[in-house]
Amino acid sequence: MAPVDHDSRVDELLALRTEANRRFFEDVSERLARLCHLMAERFARGGRLVAVGRTPAARSDVRHVAVEFVHPVIVGKRALPAIGLAGEGGDLAEQVGLLARPDDIAIAFGADEDGGDAARAVASARGRGCLTIAFAPAGAEWELAPPGPDRDIRQELVETLYHVLWELVHVFFDHRGLLAGREQRTRHDAGASAFLYPFLDERDDDLGGLLADVRRSILVKSADIGELRTQTLTENREAIESAAAALRTRLAGGGTLLALGNGGSATDAMDVVADFSPPWPAIDLTADPAILTAIANDIGAEAIFARQVIAYARTGDALIALSTSGSSRNIVDALAEARRRGLVTIAMVGYDGGVIASEGLADHVVVTRSEHIPRIQEAQASAYHVLRRLVGEP
């Protein structure tokens, strides 16, 4: 299949995302606020988040939501326990049956694409007394299914949703008196992280008032990602289009796509590979913990990707790097090694683009202009999904 008309296609793909984002979060905002409260109650009792999913795309979300809760990117926010079960250890339902506890929260991904694996895991979790969440019909207590036929858009909405859950569950820890479900007056004080929680410093209120404020914050966040997605896909239109053309040429000529990133961006690299392969050949440089830990231990974390580029890359290949800062040393070193070996290099970066943008360290640079890491990652997901559509099929 030949590549599509890029100009009109980017506009179309953006318009679909803008409308889906607006409608979905208007529809679920009230339920999400209540779910944040219930999750906070579970965490306060010692519960954990148990994420499950088996398909390649679902595995990337399982890993992403787990790292967000365990390794909070906002200074001062507590680390919350989260476990990712992505099928490597065997049957998902059996793993849930072994590991889940009554106060845990089970969140299932890919239930509409895995032949029932996630649904069976949800049933196992419910049997253990867990609070259960899913994004497609799976027998969960809380099913928040994005509408529409476009799988990429649904996944982007789900990513925003679980980022919002992570951000706003912390609100209820700042109001510990409300975690038992009692309505009582308490002082709203979001502290240094108030930018995460619009409206929460405005007044004293009861649980109902706090839930209303959280709902409003959800709508603000959904509007923020809508604006940032528009910026990313419009200001970087030429970079995305040229990257798609170069990438298609390399892949059609027999090249392989390498993908990499750190933390949540590592899970986005997983998703890039899931989107491209099949039919295109692609390798996830974040996938093998033995390789990553051996290089980090024996050489240093800055070398974990560059050493793999040395091992795998051939002239005619391409590399896509995802970084919220645009300045991570191991990303910069991998891009330099890829260029030395003749690869086409694509970088998706946040903030002001970091050194990757300022020093032109990649052939094609897509800059998402934000300093808020969850929103950057959500907009980058839209960017690489659009890139994949523009590349087309063999």
N, C-alpha and C positions, 0 to 999 in steps of 0.2 A: 504494500500500500504506500502510495506517495505521501509525503508530508502535506499537511493541510495548509490553507491560507492563514498564515500566522496572525496578521493584524486583526482580522475579524474574529478569529478563533480565541485569542486572548480576551478580547472584549466580551465575547459570549461566555467564556468560562468564568470570568470575574463577575458578570451580572448574575449568573446562576448562584454563585457563592454568596453574593451580597444578599439576595432575596432569601435564600435558604437559612442563612445565619440570623437574619432579622426575625423571620417567622418562627424558627425553632426555639430561640431563647425567649421570645415573648410567650410562647406556649408553655415552656417548662420552668420558667423562672420561679414561680411560687413553689412548685414541688421541689426544685433544687434547694431553695432556702430551707425547707423543712428537712430535706435529706441531710444537709450539712449539719443541722442540729442533732439528728439521730446518729450520724457518724461520730460527732464529737462526744456524745454520751458513751458510745461504744469504746472509743479510744480512752476516755477518762476512766473506764472500768478495766483498762488493761488489754482491750481488744487490739487486733491487728487488721490491716488490709491484706486480703488474699486475692491476688489478681490471677485470672486463668484465661487461657486462649491457646489454640493449637495452630491455626493457619499462619503462614509467614507474616501477613500484615497484623494479625491479632497478637502474635508474639512481640512485635515491636511495641504495641500499646501496653502489653503486660509489663515489659521491661521499663517503659517510659513512666507509667504511673507509679511503679514501685520506687524508682530512683527519685521521683519528685517528692514522695512522702518521706523517704529515709534520709535524703540529702537535701534539705530545704535550701533554696538559693537566696532567700531573704534573711539577712542577718538578724538574729534574735528570735527567729521562729524555731519551735521545737522540732526535733526529728521524730517522726511518727513511724511505728513499725509497719513494714509492708513486705510481703513475700510475693514473688512472681513464679507461677507454675505454668510453664509453656510447653509441656509435653516431653521434654528431654528425659524426665524421670519416669515416664510411663503414662498410664491412663490417668487423665485429669481427675476423674471422679474418685479413683482410688487414692490419688495424692491428697485430694481435699479431705477424704475420709480419715486419712492418717494425721494430717497436720492441722486441720481447722478446729477451733475452739468455740464454745457457745457465744462469746462476746465479740467474735471476729466479724469482719465485713467482707463478703465475697463479691467481687466485681468481674463480670464475664465479658469477654470480647470475642467477636467473630461467630456468634451463635447462629447466624444465618448462613454460614458458609462451611461449617465443619462437620456436617453430617450428624449433629446431635451431641458431640463431645462436650461443648460448653454447657448445654442444657442438663446433661447428666451430672456435671460438676456442680451446677447450681442446685439440683435436687439433693445431692450429697451434702452441700453446705447448709441448705435449709433443714435437713435432717439433723445436723449438728447444732442447730440453733443460731446460725449466722444470719445477719442482715444481708440480703442478696440484692444485687443490682445488675442489670443487663441492658444492652443497647439494641437488642432485637428480641423477639419473642423466645423466651427460654424458661419460663416458669418462675422468674424472679419476682420478689415483692415489689421492686421498683424497676419498671421497664421504661426506659427513656430512649425511644427509638427515633432517630432522625428520619424524616420522610424523604422520598424521592428516589429515583433510580440510579443516581450517580454514586458509585461506591466511594470514590475519592472524597467527594463532598461530605458524605455521611461520616467518613473517618475523621475529616477535619473538624466537624462539629463535635464529635465525640472527644477529640483531643482537647478542644476548648472547654468542654464540659468537665472533664476530669481535672484539668488545670484549675478551673473555678472551684470545684469541690476542695481541692488541696488548699487554695488560697483562703477560702471563706470558712472552712472548718475551724481555722484558728481563731476566728472571731468569738466563737463560743467558749474557747479556753480563756479568753480575756473577760468572760462573764461567767465564772465558774458556778455562781449561784443558780444559773439557768440550766445547768446540765442534768439536773434531776427531773426536768420537765415542769418545774414549778414556775409560775409567773410571779416574779418579784422584782422590785425596783433595784437598779444597779447603775453605777456610773459608767457611761460609755467612754472608753479611753483606748484608742487604737495605738497610741504611742508613736514611736519613730516610724512604724510601718503603716501609718494612717493612709498613705497614698494607695494602699491595697484595698482599703475599705471606705469608699466615699460615704459620707453622711453619718458615720458611726460615732463621731465626737459631738453630735449636735445636742443631745438631750438625755435625761434619764428616761427610762422606759421599761416596760415589762417584756416578756418573751414575744408577745405578739408584735410589739413595736420593733423589736430587734429583727424579727423575721421579715417584717416589711422593709426595713433598711437593707437587709441582706439581699432581698429580692431586687431592690433598686440598684444595688451594687452589681448584681449579676447583669442587669440590663446595660449598665454603664460599661462593664467589661466586654459584653458582646458588641456594643457599638464601637469600642476601642479597637477590637480585632477587625471589625469591618473596615474601619478607616485605615488601619495598618496594612491589611491585605490589599486594599486599593492602591496605597502608596507603593507597595512592593511590586505589584504586577503592572502598574502604569509607568512609574519612574524607571523601572528596570526592564521595560518591554524589549528594548533593543538587545540588551545583554541576554535575556532569556531566549529570544529568537535566534540570536547568533550562536548561543550555546547549544540549542537544539539542533541547528543545522550541522555544526561541527561534530556533535556527538553522534548524530545519525550517520554521518560520513564514516566515522571511525567504526561504529558497530556494524554497519553494512559491509565494511571492508574486512571484517573478521576480528575486530578489536574487542577488548573486554573492558567493562566499566568497573572501576574500583571505587568504593565509597567508604567514608570515614567521618568520625566526629567523637566528641567526648561527652559523657554523661547523657543527658536527654538528647543531645545531638547524635550520640552513638545509636540511640534507638531510631532516630530519623534516618541514619545511614542504613540500618536494618530495613527500614520501610522502603527506602530507595531501591535496594536490591530486590526486595519482594515485589516491587512494582515493575521492575525491568526484566526480571528473570523468573520464568520464561516470558518471552521467547529470546530475549537478548542475553548474552553471557554477562554475569556480574558477580563480583566478589565483595563481601562485607569484611573490611579489615578490622572490625570490632568484635568479630564473632568468636574467636578462639581464645578462651581464657588462659590456656597453657602458653600460647605464643605471647600474648600480651604481658602476662606476669613474668615470663622468662626474660623478655627484653627489658621490662621495667626494673626487674631485680638485678640483672647482670650489667646493663648499660645505663638505663635511666628512662623515666617516663617520656622524656622528650623524643625518644627514638622509636616508640612503639609502632608508629605508622611508617616512618621513613624506611626502617629495616624491612618491612613487609613490601613496600614499593620496590626496594632493591630485589627482593625475592621473586615477586610476581610480575612486575610490569614489563611490557614489551613495547617497542615502538609501534604505534598504531592503536594503543590503548587510550583510555580516558580516565580521569579521576575527578570525583565530585567530593568536596570537603564542606562540611557544615560546622559553623562556629558562631555562637552568639556574640562573642567578643571581637572576632576577627583578628586576634593577636595570640592565640594559644601556640606555644612553642612547638608542640608536636605536630600541629596542623601546618604551621609555616615551614617546618623542616620537610614534611612530606610533600608539600607543594613544590619546594625547591628540588627535591629529588626527582619528582615526577617530570618537571621541566627538563632536567638534565637528561632524562631518558626519552624525551620526545613525546610525552603524553599531552593530550589536550587537557587543560585544567579548568575546572569550574568551582567557584567558591560562593557559598551562600552565607552571608555574615550579617551581624546586627550592629547596634550602636551607630557609630559613624563609619563603620567598615573596618576599623582597626588598621594595623599595618598591612594587612592583605590588600585592602583597597588603596591606602595611601601610597604604598610602594609598588602597586601593580603586580602582586605576586601570583596572580592567576590570570589566565587568558580571558575568562569571563567571570565578572564579579557582580553578584546580586546583593544589594544592600537593603536591609530592612531597618528603617531608621527609628529605633526604639531602644530604650535601656531596660525594658521589662522583659526578662528572659522568657516566661511562658508565652507572652504575645509574640515575641520574635519567632519562637519555634512554631507557633501556629501559622504565622504568615509564611514561614519557610516551607512548611508542609504544602501549602497552596502553590508555592513557587515550583517545588520539584514535581508535584502532581501535574501542573500545567506543562512543565518541561517534558515530562513523559508523554503527555498527549501530543505535543508538537513533534516529538521524535517519530511517533507513529509505529507501525508494525513492519516486520521484514517484507 
